[in-house]
Structure formats: structure tokens, C-alpha cells
Amino acid sequence: MEFDLEFFRENNFVRKQCSVCSSYFWTLDDKRSTCGDPACNGYSFINKSPVYKKYNVDEMRDEFIKFFENDSLPHKFVEPYPVVPRWRDDVLLVNASIYDFQPQVTSGLAKPPGNPIVMSQPSIRMLDIDLVGKTGRHLTSFEMLCHDSFNYDDNYIYWKDETVRYSFRFLTERLRVDPLLITYKEKPWFGGGNAGNALEVFVMGLEVATLVFMDLKEDKNGDIELEGTRYSRMPLRVVDTGYGLERLVWLSTGTPTVYESIYKRSLDYIIKNSNAEYVSPEIMARISEIAAEIDPYSDELVLSRINKTGDKKFMEMLDNIRSAYGLVDHARTLLLMFSDYVIPSNVKVGYLARMLLRRSFRFMEKIKFNGSINDIFDAVYDEFNKIIKNYDKDFINNIIKIETEKYKEMLRSAPEIIRKHINKNTISNENIAKIYDTYGIPLEIISKVFKDLTNKELDIPENFQEYLVKLHENVKKPEKTVKDYPDINTRPLYYNDTGIMEFTGIVMYSNGNEIILNQTAFYPEGGGQPADHGYFLYNGKKIEVLDVQKYGNSIVHIINGSIPGHSRIKGFVDKERRTQLMIHHSATHLLLGICRAYFGEHVWQNSVKKDIDESRLDITHYKKITEDDIKNIENMCLDAIMASKNIHVKNIEWNRAISEYGFRLFEGGFPLSDTIRVVTIDDIDSEGCGGTHLKNTKDILMLKIVSTETVQEGIQRIVFTAGPAALRYSQKLYSIINDEQEYLKVPPEKIPEQSIKLVRENIENKKMINSLERELAEIYIKNALRIDDESFYIKSNEILSRVILKYTGARNGRFIINTGSRIYISSSYNDADVIASMLSNNYSGSKRVAICDCNANENLIKEILVKIKR
């Protein structure tokens, strides 16, 4: 058996099969028949806490950490990581403490920050957002307490037996829980690309921890299959425990819901300043107990079992307190996001932040909160300042101001938007998702407006918001085409010395126009930097290097020709191209650091592209960049260039690099290795980077911002040029200005004024010409032709034809027919029957018809008129 542990045997635990769910579990209670899962067992701790005293979140956190830091259990305390995992590209938010160590540590590439470790990691999970406030237990953010160990073949720390022993000791020794109340339920675990067997720990129906024994990794060629996914064994075995801090606090207080337990002061503040009020503890406890037993959750079923659905006053009170629960929960989650400078938007993690913010606005409106959301943030921060380490009030105030305006604009436009999506007195789920995603209109407002417009209720599934979160949390990593190359460890000479422009190498692989060498000074495309160009010298011939790409450890050179394997060749890097790319790459780091210093710490690199003539840097920033901003940033860059700041490049062990430089290291991505190549510009910027760089900012020479634009909400693009490319750009501008000066006959400083004057004059002249042409057209149309039922007159006039064609939008028209109220044009028909039929539909018995034709003969026109009169 997987969990036939010495600890269980020596303490007389019994393995049983649950009478409800059939899962296996371990217990000391001979009479127990259920596993402890609330769906099988129900809650029995509310108002009957098994913990010897009541804890708050700070006290419980300290209790846990101190327990594992003591001399007999020497775990190293690790500070919590950010909730936005910039060290990985497959998830938007940290969902659990193990996310901190995936994939570098769990893959075996990097060492853990300690072994074993203890920490409390803030985490955000939004898939249960529909249930927050309703069930009494669901949260969008929580702290995951953990004690983890990382076991290598040559370094065993501890595994299953010791882990269970530690969990039991913490619950029984520190919290003084009766051992008979604890059950360990066997259950496999999957997450973040790894898997393993696990034990869920329950006390009186409440799950307080999960003990995961991770030893599998996702592998499409793996020999183990679990629930349709293939796995293979990991190079190490990881103990990944997760104790719910909020659950443990709730267990100690036994309050009706988890919200009163962890948010006591914040909730009191919200209720004091709103129409919300606490509902009877007995009823709220009953709701929590019933909700724990129903899977999947059904609000209708829960409410029917408390026999209160007909009580309108009670239902209003319940709705209000649930809104207060949701409001305080969302406030803490938003503060965690804002502490990592998440900017609300309509994409990725920004989408999730906006979703929480707009739900919060709705909650505030519903309970008529007397104050601003910033007041709520202050109250929540005061209660959770030990875990929310960064409370940038200026950043938050700016964000809230912008988002409040957008929210109001959304409310104004919502009715018309929703009206357009109503079809046959309903809105499809697809269109509901579209309205929410595209316009940010909350589901509650969609329902309300729909009812106002149709007098009907809109049927939205209970878990619809969960569906929307899944759409945005599903991060798809870009797939790079993998070619079948041999794994040759090409030595990258450019890493340690970017001055190497000539080198000798041996061809280790050759296939057509592709070769791999034992070493190279050619930089392969990566990190937004294009590949080096140049040539190889082979048998006295120059063979051009067209492209360079990296696949695994192999650096592949695409050449204009072929070179056989085992050849010794000499390579020459295009020095001018490389130097310009080095200038632009170092200038990118400089510009990013200056933007952060100028705008604030919320500035992060979103994406980057370096090139020869110009480069671009996309940064996170919530406002449009102004002309004054550009000038100030350019001046700050010039100061740094003239100050001759040193640029250092060094490889540092993964954990030491994070400890010294923080998570700014991952501005441009992350390496899958045990070290990070850190590029530092003195006092300005430090980040992980594998590109080629200058040794000093003075070699950047100059930096000029070419343009700025908003590429999406919260992302500003800066296009710039530096070094010789900046000089070429300035010369081009000078040439343009010189030509303008010659044409306008004014000094350079007068060019803008003169240009504006000419443009305005041109606009006025066009208006005058248009007015005169319209008057002329009216005169021609009134006098061109007068006929009755017996006669007609043809006026062939080229000017008239041109004028009428212009003002009727026709092009190359043959016939223009004026019926007195409208003008009809035929540009292609020449058959009398077709034209007559067309005109008859619009003629409506009019006595006056004018025909202007420059080329048609009289007989054709007579024939048309005769046919019309029929």
C-alpha cells in the first residue's frame, strides 16, 4: 500500500474505506465510517472548535512557521514570492506555494532556496469566484502554509512518513486538536505539470491541509498515464504540503463562516458604513454546513433547505451580507494584485483584476457603502499588512480613478450594447460571454438591463463567471517549431566576450545549408534581438551567414552554400551590425530603467524588439505618454549616457540572484537553467538577459524616442533609436526640415506655424469650392431639362455631367435621371428595357424627368421614356 507508513502503524491508525465515497482513509477512531470529507461527513466544528484557543491570521501564521523553524525541525523560512509568477509563462497567478519552484527546482535544474523550507505563500484562485460569499468557505485569495522538502538521490531530507508525522504533531501539539478527530484521505494530486500521491487532512469535516508527494512530471513520451495525461518519473522527489491558513484560523474560531473569522475588523468597518448587517449566526452556520455537503453547489438547493426563500426581508439581508463578504474578499485579492503592479485591462491577469474591481463596485452599490473603495483598501491593508508587503497608494489611487471613469462609461453604454445582442427575447451564452469580455459589463448588469428591456429573466448558468475565468487563465505557451538536430553543446563565445568578432570552429554537423559548430561567436536570434550576420571562410571562399538559431544546446547556422562536416573553418561576425544591435540592446535596458524611475515601480517590460534602424520597448503603464514625458525621459537617458555608467554581465546561481536582485530579473523572461545571466547598469537597471551588451553607457552615444502609442490597455509602446542609427534618424529629419524650409520660405522655427496656416487655408478653400459647386449644380439641375408627358429635351453638357456625378457619388456614369426628389444613376446598363424597368420603380408617376447623357443617342432615350410611360 502507498501509505502503509511506520507512523500509522506505530500509532495504531486504521485504514478504512469510506461508506459514502468509497475512498480509503486513515483514522484512530475505530467507530468512524466516513473519510472526513465534508460531502461525506458534514461540518461539526462550527461553534465547537477543537482548537484550544482562537487565533487570528497573523498568530496562526507565526505559530506554523515557528513550529517548523525550531531546533528539532530546522526548516529554513523563505519569504513569500509575488502573486504574479513572472518566473514562468504558463500561468497568470500563483495558485499554490509549489508554483514558486516550478519548473526550475522541480525539474532538477536549480536548487531550492533551502532544504527543507517553511513559508506562507499568498495565492489567488478565481475559478470559484461564483461561490465567494455564498458557501461560507470560498475565497479568491488565501495564504498557503507549507513545509516542503526536496529529495535527491544523494541527499535525502524526508518523505511520506516524516511529513505525516509533522502534520499530526502540529495539529495535536500546537493546536491541541484531539487525535481522534483527524483523518487522512488518500487521493492522487495533479498540478502545474507535476503529479503524485497525496493525503488530504480533515478535522471535523474541514479540510485543513493536503500533503502531496510529488514524483511525476508531464511527459508526452512518459510510461505512466493518469487521467489521460502521460507522466514520467522526476529526477527528485518533492514533499509539497499545503495548509490553508484561513481554514486553520476558521477551525480555531468556529465562526458561522470563514469571513467573520479572518476579516473581522474589515467586515465590521464595511457593515458600519453600509446597509449590510450580520445575519443570524445560527442561519449562517446552517448555510455553511449545508453548502459543504452539496457538490456541485446549488444555491437554490441550499436556500430551499433553510426554508427562508419566501421571506423577502431575510433574502435582502442575506444578499447584502453576501455582498459584504464578497467585497472584503475581493479587496484583499486586489491589494495582492496591486502589490505586484497588475494594471486592470481586458487581457490576461489585467482582465481578472478588472473583473474583481467591477464586482466590487457592484457590491458597494448594492449595500450602499458610504465611502470609496480606497477606504475599504485602507481597512483591509491595516488588517493584512504583514502579508501585503507593498501598498503603493499613489499607484492604486491612479488606477481606481481611471477604472471608476471606465466603469461609469460602461454603465452609460450598457443598455444599447445589450439591446443589440438580444435575439428572440434572449441572449445566447456566447453573446453573454462576448458582452462581458469585450465591453466589461458584469453579469448582474446584463441580467438587470435585459429584464428592463424584455420584462423577462435572463438565464445565466450559476458558474458562468468560472467559465469566463477559465477562458482567460488558460495560458497557451507559444510553440516553437522543433527541428530534428543532434544535441551538440555549442560553446557561445559571445556570452563571456562580446568583443570576439573572429573565431575558429569545427563543423560538428552539416546538412545542406545548415551547420552546427563546436563553438561560435555568432549570436542566435533570441530575447527580441535578431541574429548576427557575417560569413565563414572555407577553402578560400566566403560563405555568407544568413541566419542563426538556437535549438536546445545546439546553435544552428543557416548559410548561403554548404560546408562539409569535420571541417575547420573561420568565422567573421558583421561587426557594424553587431555593434548597432549591442547599442540598441543596452539602450533598451537603460530606457526601461529610466522609465521605471520616471513613471514609477509599476513599469515592467511587456515585450521588446531590437533591430538595426530602430527598436521598440513595450512597458506596463496606465497613461498615454506625453510630449513632456518624452523630453524628460530623453534628458534622463542622456544624463546616464554622459555619466558613463558601467554595464556588468555575470552569471549568478538561481536563488542567490533572486535574493540579491529580486523578481525584476525576469523582465525579459526566464532561463531554464541553474544560473541567471544578470546584466546590470549601475544604479539604473538589473535584469536577467542572454543578449549582447556594451561595457559602458557612454558607447550608446545618444538615444532618441521616435514615437509612442498605446498598443492595448495598460501597455505603452516606445519606439526609439540609439547610437549611429539615432544619428541617421536625425539626419533624415534634418533633410525633411530643410526641404520644408525651402518650400515654405520661412526659418525652421516657423515651419509648424506656417504649415498649420496653410492647412487651415486649404480646408477653408475646399469648403468654399464645395459650396460653390453645390450652388452651380443646383442651377444646372433646375435649368438643364424640362419635359412633360408629350415632350423631352436632351441637354448634353460635360460640366453638368461632372458636377452631378460628383454630388451623387457616381463614377463613370452614363445616365443620370432626376425624378424631382432623387437622382438615379446608371453606370453600366445600356439596354432600354433594363433602364426603363429600373426607372419605373422610382418614377412613381412623376411628371418631370431629367436625363443627362453625354453620349447616348436620342432614339435610345425616346425608347426609354416610352417604356416608362407604359
N, C-alpha and C positions, 0 to 999 in steps of 0.2 A: 504494500500500500504506500502511496505517495507521502502520506502524513502519519505513518506509523513511527512517531518520534519518541525518543527517550524521555523527553519532558512529559508527554502524555502518559507514557507507561508508568513512570516513577510516581506520578501524582494521581494515578488511578482514574484518568479520563476514559470515557467510554465512547466508542464510535457508533453512531446510530443513523438510521435513515428516517428523514422527516416524514411524518404521517400525512403531510399536506402536499409538499412539493417533490418529495422523494429524493431530495439532495442529502448527501452524507454530511454529518457534523460531529463535533466532539464536545462532550459535556461532562461535568462532575455530578450532575443531577440524574440519578437513576430513574426518577419518575418522569423526566422530560421526554416528550414525544415529538416536539417541533423544533426546527433548526434555529429559531430566534429571529428569523426574517420577519419584518412587520406584516407582510402579506400572509404569513403563516401563523403569526404569533400575536400581532397587535402590540400597541404601546402599553406599558404598565408603569412607566417611570414618571409620568406627569402627576404632579402633586405627591409623588412618592420617591423622591430622588434617592438613589442608592449611594451617592457620594456624601462623605461626612461633612462637607461644608459647601457653601455657594461660592463659585469662582466667577470673576469677570474674565474677559478675553485676555487682558494683559497678565493676570495672575495665572491663568491656565497655561499660557504660552511659556511663562517663566518656569512654572512647575515642570513642564515636559522637558525643556532644554536643560535645566539643572539636573534632572534625573539622569540624563544621558551624558552629561559633562563630568560627572563625579569620577573619583579615582578608580572605582571598580568597573565603571563603564566609560572609558575615556574616548568619547566621541568628540570630534572637532566641530565646533559651531561654525556654520557657514552663513554669511549674510544672505538675505533673500535676493534673488535675481529680479530684473524688471518683469512686468506682466506682458510686455511686448517682446517676444523672443527674436531679437534681431540676429541671433547667432544661428538661426535656421530659417529655411524658406518654405517649409511645408505646412506651417500652422500660423494663425494670426495672433493667438493669445496663449499664454501659459495655462494649461488646464490642470496640471499636476506638477509636483516637485520634480519628478523624473524628467520632465521636459527640459530642465536646466542642463541635463547631462546627455541628452540625445542630440545628434548622433555621435559626437566626438568621443565621449567617455564610454558609452555603452558599446561602441564599435571596437573599442580597444585601442583607438588611435591616440587618445590623450589620457593622462592620468586624472583621477578625480581630485577635487580641491582638498580632500582629506580622506582618510580611510580607517575607521568608519566616520560618518558625519551625522550631525543633527542639525535641523533647520526648521524654520516656519516660512513656507513659501506662499505669498498671496497668489491666488489663482482665479481665473474667470471662466465660467462655463455658462453659455447663454442658451443652450438647447432647451432648458426647462423654463425659459422666460415666461411662458404662458401660465405656469403654475406658481410663480412667485406671488406671495400674498394670499394664495388660495389654500394651499395644503397645510400651512403652518410650519413647513420644514425647508422649502426650496429657496435657494439664494442664487443670485447671478455671480457673486464673488464670495470667496471664503479663503481661509488660511489652511494649507495642508501641512500639518506637522509630520516630520519624518525622521527616522533613524535608518540610514542606509549603509550597506557595505558592498564592496566590490572585490570579488574573489577571483584571483588569477591562479594559474597552475602552480606558480612558485610563491604565491602569497595568499594563504587562506586567512580570512578575517572571521566571518561567521555566516552560517546558512540557516536552514529552516528551524532546527531545534532551538538554537540560541535566540532567534528572532521571536518565536512564540513565547519563550521563557521571559524575554524582556517585556513584551506586551502585557503578559499576565502580571508580572511584578509591578509594572507601572499602575495598572488598574487596581490591584489589590493592596499594594504597599503605599502608594502615594495618594490615590483617590479613595482607598479603603472600601472598594466595591466587594460585596460578598462573592467569593469564587463560584458559588452555585448559580449565580445569575449570568455568568459569562458563557457564551457558546462560540465555537469556531466552525464556520461553514465552509466546506470545500467548494471551490469554484474557479474555473480557468479564467485568466486575465489576458486582455489584448489592448495595445495602445501605443501610438507613436512609432509603429514599425517593429515593435517587440511583443513578446508573449511569454507566458509562463503559468505555472500553477499558483493558486492563491488561496488564502483563508480570509473570509470576511468575519469580523469580530462584532458580536452583538451583545448588548446589555439591556435586558428588559424590553426587547423589541427594537431598540435603536442601534443602527449600525454606527459604530464609533471608529472603526479602522478597517483597512484592508492590507493584508500582508502578502506582497507579491514576490515570487521567487522567479525572477526573470532570467531565462537561459536560452531564449529563442529570438531570432531576428528574421524579418521578412526576406524571403529569397525565392525568386520565381523558379529556381532550379533546386530548391530545398527538398529533402526527403521526408519532411513531416508536414502533414496537411491538417489545419484546424479551421473549421467553419469556412471552407472554400479558399483559404489562403495558405500558401506554402511557406514553410519556415525551415531554417537550418540552425544548428547549434551555434551559440555565440562564443567568442573567444574567452569570455569570462562569465561568471555567474553573479548576478546583481540582486541584492536584497533591496527591494523598493517598497517601503512601507508608507502608508498614507493614513494619518489620524486626522479626523475632522475636528479642528479646534472649536468651531461653533457647536458641533454636536456634543463634544465633551462638556462645554460650558452649559449647554441646554440640559444635559444629563444631570449636572450638579445643581441646577436651579429648579428643574421640574416645572417650568412655566408652561402655560397653555400652548404657546408657540415659541419657535426659536427666536422670533423677532423681539419679544419682550426680554428675552434672556440676554441677547448680545447688543441690542440697540436701545437700552433702557433710557439713557439721557437724551439721545437724539429723538426718539419716539415721543417722549414727554414734551419736548420742545415743539415738535410738529403739531401734536394734538392741542397743546395750549394755544397755538396760534392758528387754529383752523376749526372747521365744523366737525372734524373727526372726533370720535370718542371711543374709549375701550369698551368692547362688548363683554358681556358676562363671561368670566373665566371658565365657568363650567361648560358653557356652549362652545367657546373657542377650543377648549381641551377636547371636547367631543368631536368637533370638526377635524382636529389634527389626528385623533385616533382613528376615525372612520377613513380619512384620506389615506392614512398609512396602509390600510388593508385593501384598498381598491387599486388594481393595476390591470389595464391602464386607467388613469384617473378620470373620473367623470364628476364634474361639479354638480350636474343635475342630480346624480345619484346621491352624492354627499348631502346636498341640501334637502332632498326628499326624506332622508333618514333622521334629520333633526326636527322635521315637522314644523318648519318656520316659513315655507315658501309663500304662504298666503298672508304673512304679516308684512305689510309694506314698510312700516316704520322700521322693523327689525332689518329687513333686506337693505334698506337705505343705510342703516348704521353699519351693517356688515360690509357693504360696498365701500363705505368711507374708510373703515379701519383697514380694509384690504388695500385701498389706495395709499394709505399712510405707510403700511408695510412695504408696498412696492416702491414708494418714494424714497424711503430711507435706505432700502437695499440698493436702488439704482444710484443714489447719491454716492455711496461708498465705492461702487464699481466705477463710476465716472471719475472719482478722485484718483483711483488707482490708474485709470487710463490717462488722465491728465498729468499724473506724476511722471509718466513716460512720454508726455507731449503728443498724445493722439489728437489729431485735428478732425472734428466731425466732417463727414463728406458723404458722398453716395457710393463709395467703393471701399472694399476690404474692411480693415478694422475701423476706419472712419465711419463706415456705414453702421456698424454696431454701436459706436458711440452716439451717433445721431439718433438711432432707434431708441436708446436708453434716455436720451435727453428729451425727445419729444413725448415719450411715455411719461416722463417726469412732469413735463409741462401740463399734460392732461390730468395727471393725478392732482397737481396743485389746483387746477381749475375745479376739479370735481369736489375737493374738500374745502374749496375757498380759502386756501392758505393765505394768511395775512403777512406777506413778506416776499422776498425774492428767493430764487434758487440758490443764490450766493449765500444767503443767510443759513440755508439748510446745509450747504457745504461747510460753512464755518462750524456749525454744531457737530456735524459728523467728523470733521477733521479733529476737533477737540477731543472726541471720544476714541479716535483711531490714529492719533499722531505717531504712535510707536511703530506702526507698520506702513503708514503713508509717509514716506520719508521726504517727499518733495511736494510742497504746497505752494506753487507759483501763482499767487493771486492775480498778478498783472496779466499773465497769460490766460488764466481762467476767465477773468473779467472781460477781456477782449473777445474770447471765444463765445461767451454767453451773450454778449451784446450783439454779435453778428448772427448767432443762431436764433436769438429771440426775434430779430427782424425777419429772418427767413421763415421762421415758424408763423409769424403773423401774415406774411405774404402767402404762405401755403394755405392758411385758413381762408384768406380772401379768394383765392383761385380754386379752392377745392370743389365748390358746387358745380362750376362749369366743367371742370375736368371729369368729375364723376358722372355728370349728365351724359357726356359724350361716350361713356363706356357702358351705359345701360342698354341692354338689348332684350326685348320682350319681357320687360319688367323684372330683370335680374342682371347680375354681373357675374360673369364666369370667374372661377378661381384663378384662371390665367390672367384675366384682366385685373382682378383684385391685387395680385402679386405685382402686376405692371404698375398700377396706380401707386402702390406702396413704394416700389423700388425706384421708379422714375421720378415721382413727384414728392416722395417722402410723406405721404398722407397716412397717418396712423389708422389702423383697422377700425378703431372706435369711431373716428370721424367719418370714415367711409360708410359705416353702418348707419350713423346718425343722419348724414346727408341723404343717403339712399332712402331712408324712411321718410324724410321730409319731402322728397321728390315723388315717391311712389305710394306712400302710406302703407308700405309693406316692410316686413323684417327681412334683412339680408342674411342668408345662411352662410356663415363663415365657420369652417371647422375649428374646434377648440384649440388644436395645436398648430394653427396656421402660422403663427409667428415663429414657432420652432422650425417649420418648413422654410421660412424666409431666412432664418439664421443659417440653416444648413447650406442654403444656396451660396451664401457669402463666406462661410467658414471653409468651404471645400476648395482649398488652395491646390491648384494643379501646378506642379513643378514643370518648367519648360523642358521639353525633351530634346536633347542634342543627339543628332544622328551619330550613332556609334558605328565606326568602321572597323573591319577586322584587321587590326595591326598587331604585330608582335609586341609584347610588353618589354620595351627597351628603355632602360633608365638613362635618358639623355641628360647629361650634365648641363644645367643652364648657366652659362658663363656670365650672363647679364645680371644675375641676381646679386652677385658679390662685387662686380665691377662693371658699371655701365659704360666705362671708357673703352672697353675692348671692342674694337671695330674690325679687327682682322684676327683670324684664328685658323688652326689646322684641325681637321677632324677625319674620322674614318667612317665610311658608309657601312652601317650595320644591317641595313635593309634597303632594298631597291625594288620598285615595282612601277614600270612605266615612267611617269614624270614625278613620282613621289619617292623621297629618300628620307631615312632616319639615320642620324649620326650618333656617335658616342658622346659628343659634346657640341654645343652650338652657342654662338653669340647672337643669333637671330631671335628676336622676341616674338613669340606666337601671339596671335590675337587673343585678347582677354582683358577683363576689367574695364571695358569700354575703350581700350587702346588698340588701334589697328596693328597688324603685323608689320615687322620690319621688311624692307625690300633690300635688294643688293644683288650679288652674284657669287657663284663659285668658279674657281679656276681649276679646270681639269684638262690635262693633256694640252696645255697652252691655249685652251678656249674658254671664253667667258660664257657661263650658263646662268641666265637670269633667274633670280628667286622671285616668284610671283606671289606666293602666299606662304604663311607658316601657321600651323595649327597644333594644339596640344591634345592628345588623347591618352588619358591616364598618365603614365610616366614618359610616354614617347612624344617627341616633338617632330612633327612631320613637315618637311619642306616640299612645297609644290614648285617645280622648276620648269623652265622653258627648254625641255630636252630630257635627256636621260643620262644617268651615271651608274655604272655597274657596282654591285656590292663589293665590299672589301677594299674599295678604292680609298687612297689617302688624298684628300682634297683641301684646298684653301678657300676660306670664306671671307667675303668682304661686305660688311654692312654699309648700306647707304647712309653715310654719316650725316648729311644735311637733313634727310627725312627723320632719322632717329633723334637728332638734336631738337628739331622742332616738336616732335612728339613728347620728348622729355620735358621741354619747356611747358607745353600745354598740360601735361600730367601734373607737374609740380604746381603750376598755376591753378589747377583745379583744387588741389588741397589748400592752397593759400586762399583762394576765393571762398571756399567752404568755411574755413576757419574765421575769415573776416566777416562773412555773412552771419555766422553764429554770434560773434562779438557784437555786431551792429544790431541785428534784429532780436536776438535772444536765444536761450538754450533750446527752444522748441525747433530750431533749424536742424534738420537732418538731411543727409543726401538721399534723394529718392532714386535718381538714376543719373548716368553720366555718359557722355560720348566724346572722345577726343579725336581730333583729326588734324590735318596739316594746316589748312587755312583758318579754321575756327573750331571751337569746341563748345559743348553745352553742359550745363550743370542744372539739374532739376532739384529744387530744395523744398522741404515742407515749410510753408509759410501761409498764413491765413489772409494776407492782404496783397493787393496788387503793388508791385514795386514801382515807385515814382521816379521822376527825373532827379529829384533831390537825393533820393536813396542811391541812385546810380552814381552820382557825383561823389557822394560821401564814401561809398564803398570803393570806388576807384582811387580816391585820395588815400584811404586807409591801406589799400593794396600797394600803392606807390611808396608809402612810408615804410612798409615792411620790406619792399624790394630794396629801397635805398639803405635800410638798416642792416643789410647783408645778413639775414637770418640763416643759420646753418640748417641743413636738411640732413637728418640722420636716418640710416636704414640699419635695422638689426633684427635678428631672429630671436624670439623670446618664447620660452615654454608657455604653453596654453594658459594655465591657471595663473602663473606669475604675471603674464601680460594683462589678463583681466584685472588682477589685483592692483597693478600699477596704473593702468590707463582706463579701466572701466569699459563699459559696453559701447563707447564711441568707436572702439576698434572696428566695429562691424558696420561702419558707414557704407562701405562698398561691397558687402558680402562677407563670407567667412570661408576659411580654408578647411578642408577635411584632412587635418594633419595634427601632429602633436605640438607644433610650434606655430607662432603667428609672426609674420614678417611685418614689423612695425615701422612705419615711415613717420618721422616727427619733424615738423617745422618749429623751431624754438619758440615757445610761448604762444603759439598760434593754433597748431593742429597736430593730433596724433591719431593715426588710424592704420588698420591692417591693410596692406596693399602688396601685390606681387608685381607691380609695374616698374618701369624705368624712371629714374628721377635725377634731377640736378643735385649738386652738392651744396648750393647756396642760392638764396632767393635773388641775389643780385644778377644771376645769369638769366632770370626771367626777363630782365630789361625793362619791359613795360607791359601793362595789361589794360585793354580797352573793352568795355562792355558794348556789344553791338546791338543787342535787343533784349527785351524781357517780355514775357507773356504768361498768362495763366493757362496751363495745359489741362488742368482739372481742378476741382475744388481742393483747396489746401496745398496745391503744388504750383510753384512758380518756376518758370524756365529762364535761365540766364544764358544767353549766347555771348561768347567772348572770344577774344583773340589776344595772343601774347607773343613777345619776342619779335623776330623778324616778320612773322605773319601780321603782327599789330602794326609794324611799320608799313607793310604793303597795303594794309587796310587804310591807314592814314593817308598814304599817297593816292590811293584811289579816291578817297573823299576830297582831297585837295584838288585833284583833276576835275571832279564834278563841280566843285565850288568855283573853280577857275572858269569853267565853261559857262556856268550860270552868270558869273560876273560879267563875262564878255557879252552875253546875250542881253542882260538886263541893264548894263551900263551903270552900275552902282557899285560902291565898295562892298567887300564881303559882309560886313556887319549889317548892311542894309538889304541883303538878299531876302531874308524872311519877310520883312515888311513889304518889299516890292512884290514878292511872289503872292502874298496874301491880297495885296491891292489888285493885281492882275486877275487873280482867280475870282475875286468879288465882281470885278468889272465884267468878266466873261459870263458869270452867272446872270448878271443884270441884263447884258446884251442878249443872251439866249431867251430870257423871259420876254424882252421887248420883241424879238423876232418871232417868237411863238405867238404872241398876242396879235401882231400884225398879220401873220399868215392865217390865223383863225378868222380875223375880220375879212381878209381877202377871200378866203374860202366861202364864207357866208354870202358875200356879194356874188361870187361866181355861181354858187349853187342856186341862189334866188333868181338870177337872171340868165343862167345858162340855157334853160329849156322850159317852155311852157306848152303843154298839149292838152287836148280834151279827148273824148271818145272817138272823134272823127279825124283828128289830125295829130301829127307828131312833128318834132323838129330835132334834127341832129346837129349838135354843136361839137365840132372837133376842135379841141383846144388843149394843147400839150400842157400848159401851165395849170389849167383846171384839173386835168387828169392827175398831175403830180401832187397838187395840193390835197385833192380828195383822197388819193391813195395814202398819203402821209397820215391824214387825220382819221382814217378808218382802219389803219393797221395793215392794209393790204400790201402785198409785194408782187410786182409784175402782173397786176390785174388787167383783164381785158374789158370786162363790163362793170360799170358802177351804176346801180339803179337806186334812185331816191324815191321812196314811196310817200314822202311828206313827213314821216315820223322817224324812219330809219333808212340807213343806206346799206344796200346789199351789194356785195362784190363777187363776181365770178372770175377766177383766175385761170381756169383750165377748160371749162365747158365751151364748146363751140357749136354744139348741136341745138337747133332751135327748140325741139321738143323738151330736151333736158332743161334748158334755160327757162323756157316758158313754165314748165312744171315747178321749178324752183321759185320763180317769181310769183306764181299763182298762190302759193302757200302764204306769201307775205303781202300780197296785193290787197286783199280784203276789200275789194270794190273801190279802191282809191281812184279818184278822177284825175289825179295828176301823177305822172310817172316821168322821171327824168333819166335819160340814158346817156352816159358819156362814153364814147368809144373813139379811140384814135384811128383804128384800123378797119373795123368791121364795115361791110357794105350795107347800103340802105335796104336791099331786099331781105337780108337776114333779120335786120331789126324789125322790118314790117311784119315778117313772118312770126316773130316772137310776140309782137303786140296783138296780132290777130288771134293767136293761140291763147293768150292771156284772157282776151275778152270773151272767149267761149266759156 
